[in-house]
């Protein structure tokens, strides 16, 4: 029997699928003056004692990442480690790759830079620092907030969305992990990059 109810039931999967696609598209759209940046980074880190009393322990980070805007990148970062497991004064630069010259190419003139704050969250494999100022150990989760401050090369038009004297900044969430025993760091995040008008 072909009733209105059975006709609706026949089309329901298609209607739901189209609604899901439309919703996903609208969530992924950026404004005309914005670009969506996605990042997946695999890095190595080293805790470095620092003579600066405002930052007695610094984590220096370097490695490779994959981004949708720059492709494969060289990632450099550093931040101050605090006794409560937080990190501040974080700075990072993602530098794109170019082929030519040596095998594997070289760093390009295209880069995106920013700032971050973070905290580490213990897991069952975390080693809590024995004394204030000593380094943590083991495997920790990383909860990070980052902002985009500038770009070079084809991204020179990126506006500063990090804090200033007149703005609190616009931060985006990132998540990851750090193993202080091996120095291995993994970070994953997404941000909207604001472009200034020419």
Secondary structure, 3 states (H helix, E strand, C coil): CCCHHHHHHHHHHHHHHHHHHHHHHHHHCCCCCEEEEEEEEEEEEEEEECCCHHHCEEEEEEEEEEECCCEEEEEEEEEEECCCCEEEEEEEEEEEEECCCCCCCEEEEEEEEEEEEEEEEEEEEEECCCCCCCCCEEEEEEEEEEEEEEEEHHHCCECCCCCECCECCCCEEEEEEEECCCCEEEEEEEEEEEECCC
